[in-house]
Amino acid sequence: MIRIFFKTIWNNRKRNILVFVELLMISLVLVNLTVYLVNLLTIYRIKNCYNTDNVALVNISIKENEDEEITWQAFLNLKKIISSNAFVESVSISTNALPYNYNLYSTDFKNNDLHFNLAIRQVDIDYASVMKITPLKGRWFNETDIGKSVLPIIISKGIDEKYFNGNSLGKILESNKKQYEIIGVVDEFKRSDIERPYACGFQFLDKIIPKSYWSNSFLIRTREGKTGDMLSVAENQVYSTLNPANWTISSLNTLENMRAGQNDESSQRNYLSIIIALFIMINVFLGTIGILWYNTNLRIHEIGIKRALGSTGGGIKRLLITENLFIAGLALIIVVLIIMQVPTFIPGGKLEPGVFAYSVWISITTMILLVLLSTWIPAALASKIRPAIALKTE
């Protein structure tokens, strides 16, 4: 039976080679587009390390230099005043730690022979309660970290898994002639919901040092629906506590507004590519259906001969479907092997873990369904034709 199956394929080799080449091209497009779309979906589903509901932002920038001790005391006083509002749950002072902001400060770290880059977020003890961050391993900063010679640092889980095999706690890092001890691991840091995570490190901020090249952020978690109340009193409380000659409010916003804006900005870069990908995918579907449907209809004469020799309609349908599945499967296997050997064929370059395997299974399932759809209907119609009529078709 198997010998007859392959002999049938060989006897129709000219037509089958053309079908194979066309399905090879279609499979190449199908797998690449599937990888691209699955990778986007996977990135979207990656959990952010923070929760930004009901969080208000007061960004403060320096105008004139001020003594560090005066600055730090003034910022602590402002934190107490903001915390005294009845609608405020917790307040954090941070530097370069805004969730939805494209400006990142990154630096290199090393551990023995390991070298990697981290986007640094300088935060205080209360940052975790404001942003509702729960460490996956280890702990968040506390009062015992104040004044340590080996500075505490908390890293994102991608670095923990990639460079330390999940055993980063207690490891010592070096950067800019300083040593850091990893005390905790948190979920990934993403600048928007649909953008790839960034390797992140949270450093302990035990004092504000006024610098002209960055802003200091007061992140304020309010009670449900009270961020507007906080923003309405923020300006008065800031300028009544800080010296207006030295400090200015550079931004008043909610993190949910920033999230929406950042998602829109990221989406604009992806919308066109997604639309093009979906358009091509539709053409892939139509092309596969058209090729196999047309190829099946060309075999009406052959089907008539088989019916005349005693083949049943069900047997003919099974034969045609099996042949097309074999050809499509062979084309898909070759495409997968090519893409595995030539990573540049993969759209977007770097893939999230598991994306390629999921994409291959989705592509296989899709191709099987397309072959069944493209072959079953014309094969069913052709198998019902009376042998005498089919033999007249040349």
Buried (B, 14 or more C-beta within 10 A) or exposed (E): EEEEEEEBBEEBEEEBEEBBEBBBBBBBBBBBBBBBBBBBEBBEEBEBBBBBBBBBBBBBBBEEEBEEEEBBEBBBEBBEBBEEBEBBBBBBBBBBBBBBBEEBBEEEBEBEEEEBBBBBBBBBBBBBBBBBBEBBBBBBBEEEBEEBEEBBBBBBBBBBBBBBEEEBBEBEBEBEEEEBBBBBBBBBBBBBBBBBBBBBBBBBBBEBEBEEEBBBBBBBBBBEEBBEBBBEBBEEBBEEBBEEEBBBBEBBBBBBBBBBEBBEBBBEEEEEBEEEBEEBBEEBBEBBBEBBBEBBBEBBEBBBEBBEEEBEBEEBBEBBBBBBBBBBBBBBEBBBEBBEEEEEBBBBEEBBEEBBEBBBEBBBEBBBEBBBBBBBBBBBEBBEBEBEEBBEBE
